[in-house]
Structure formats: structure tokens, C-alpha cells
Amino acid sequence: MDDNPSDRLRRRTITTSTHQTEAMRNLSTCLLAATSFFHLSAMAQPSLCAPNEVTEWSCAAKKKIYSLCSSKDLGANAGYMQYRAGSASKTEFVFPERQAHPKGNFRLALQAKGVTLSFSNAGYEYAIYESMEGSTLIDVTKSQGAQVGSVACNSATDTLTLTSTMKRFELLGIYR
């Protein structure tokens, strides 16, 4: 059966178009998979928050985990937020001890190249510094200013510097 040149060209064009569409679909699938992988790896950060809580922030350092956990219903006038420190098997420090709204307990302040989330407890000041570059440091000082300890996070969720987090914390009354 003889094909005329225009029929062959049309079949070749359709075949090429089909291959291009399939290639674009494959590329889109790969990009979606890569994006999901990076998002899930960021979310897979160890946390001391319960499955029914929101991990606002978390950091792993020196075989310890440091997390900021909140209730799913946290809003301007409801819910709670707690800072927790410990290991995967045992939480060693919780602030505030009882689940309470963050207003009056936590303070978020914008810095030149990052943010600081701080709170005071039993004569000590705790400060989480998260830079825009992604490094996170936890400092503990006595109320008079003497440094007691400092922990550099090996890995952290890097969520405190997000605009969405700052807006959320402003709504909660802890961002100044």
C-alpha cells in the first residue's frame, strides 16, 4: 500500500506529538515526585509532638530533640503551645508545664537576618535563633544574662522564619 508524502508526514507529526506529550507527562511526574520527596524529608524531622498535634518547629542536636508543639485548634483565643526537649523515648523538659495558650508565654521577634522565639522559665531565658540561612541555635541564659548553655541544631524544620509562621504567631499575640 502506497502512502502519499502528506499522509506519512501527518503520521510522523502525530507520533512525534504523542511522544512529546508522553515525555512532558513523565517529566511532570518526576518533578512532582522530587517535590514531594523534599517536602516529606523536611516534614520527617524528628519531633516530640504527638500525632494529634501540630509540629510548629523541631530540631535535632546532640542526641536530643527540641520541638514546639501545638494543638490543632490553636487560634487567637483557643488551643495551646508547648516547647519540649528530650529524646525520642523520654521528654525531659516541657514549657509551660500545663498546656496553655502561647500568648504571655512565648515571644517571637524579627531580627536582622532571622527570628528569635523566646520564653522565660524559673529564672532562665530560652531563645531559639533561626537565621534566614537555615541555621538554628538554642541559647539558655540566666535572667541576669550569664550564658548557661548553647545548642546548635544539626537539622531543623526551618519554619520560624516563614512568613506564614510569623503571620500565624502574630494572630496568636506572640509576634512583636
Summary of the structure (lengths in Angstrom):
residues: 176
radius of gyration: 24.7
end to end distance: 80.2
largest distance: 95.3
contacts: 468
relative contact order: 0.13
helix: 28%
strand: 38%
